[in-house]
Amino acid sequence: MPRNGSVPPRQGGLFGASLSCPDIDNLPLIVEPQGGIEVLAPGSVYQPLLLSPRDDTIDVGPGKLDEHEEAFVRDLIRRLHPAGNHPRSSQTPLKWGQREIWLKRNIEKRDDSFRLRVDDSDWFYPDFIVWIVDYETRTQVFGFVDPKGLSLGAGGGWSDAKVVCTLYMPHVVERQLAASGQKVEFAGQTWTFRVRGVLVSTSSLASLSAQAKFNVRDDEGRNASPGEADFGRARIVFPKSGTSYIDEVLHLLWHDSSLDHLLAVSATLFDHSAYFAPAGEVEHDLALRHREIAHSESDFVAAVVGDYLKPDAAGHYGAWVSKNRRRQLMDYASVGKWGLGGEKVPDIREHPTPCEELWKRKQKAGELGGGTGER
């Protein structure tokens, strides 16, 4: 609200026009109740969305949008309704094909706001909830987007709390919901419900790629800088001129990346009440990691992302993992453990399922310990 109360505040509108107390039927708009400046965005279940004023004599809060958050709201509406035919009511959703999108401002440090944390990190409050509803497939995605997600980079790299909360913690939340027996039902039918997130980085691709803590492994186990597609699989998007990046944001909220199965399995491994029997190479590798070294969840996720994010030339993920597990099998054979002294090296070097085989041999030797719920 105004500090001096003498001059009615005026501000550039969400779409560039200078507005002051416009007609309420013309959304999105700026209004000025008792000196406050607010944006009513279509499809927003939290009203108002507050813009930062261009006048330093005016205070706005709580939850005012900074320039990156304001740009995201504007770009989302423009991308979904490029002809300017966006809904004219705050109670009418945005449309993405046949799907509905409801936008909610997630205000930091409010008891009723959505928040996540991992290990002993501070709470992470994403800037927006982007709730996507598809009546045809009876699917709801509780999406969250942070448009200034990596404004100062991420000091922890892949183990940074905000990155881990976006990539991994939605799978933890889904496990907790399933364990509590909660279901999403509408009109007598059960719906699929997922939680997914996206970070929109205001740090450049070049600056993040140059950080050693964002290095990934290539198929020979060497450190490599991730490219834009790699960051995308890790749910980090870089905005470009125009609104095209919105397509990638919505795609990542709706569709799982190659990492999501791995992270869902990881959430199971850290769930001490869960029973887990690995199946397939990836699950055996993750189970081995969980038993071999004591990890925090953040460090575990960072190691998995580093090893599985970048595909090899054939488009396969985790090629280095398989090579490394075969090397470990060769080490066991070379010292004659478990009666394998006469085993031919080529048979191990070319073993089709090295992670599963290593799991079996370590389990037989009693080297895996007693991890919770695993067999």
Buried (B, 14 or more C-beta within 10 A) or exposed (E): BBEEEEEEBBBBBBBEEEBEEBEEEEBBBBBBEEBBBBBBBBBBEBEBBBBBBEBEEBEBEEBBBEEBBBBBBBBBBBBBBEEEEBBEEBEBBBBBEEBBBBBBBBBEEEEEBBBBBBEEBEEBBBBBBBBBBBEEEBBBBBBBBBBBBBBEBBEBBBBBBBBBBBBBBBBBBBBEBEEEEEEBEEEEEEBEBBBBBBBBBBBEBEEBBEBEBBBBBBBEBEEBBBEEEBBBBBBBBBBEEEBEBBEBBBEBBBEEBEBBBBBBBBBBBBBEEBEBEBEEBBBBBBBBBBBEEEBBBBBBBBBBBBBBBBBEEEEEBBBBBBBBBBEBBBEBBEEEBEEBEEBEEEEBBEBEBBBBBBBEBBBEEEEBEEEEEBE
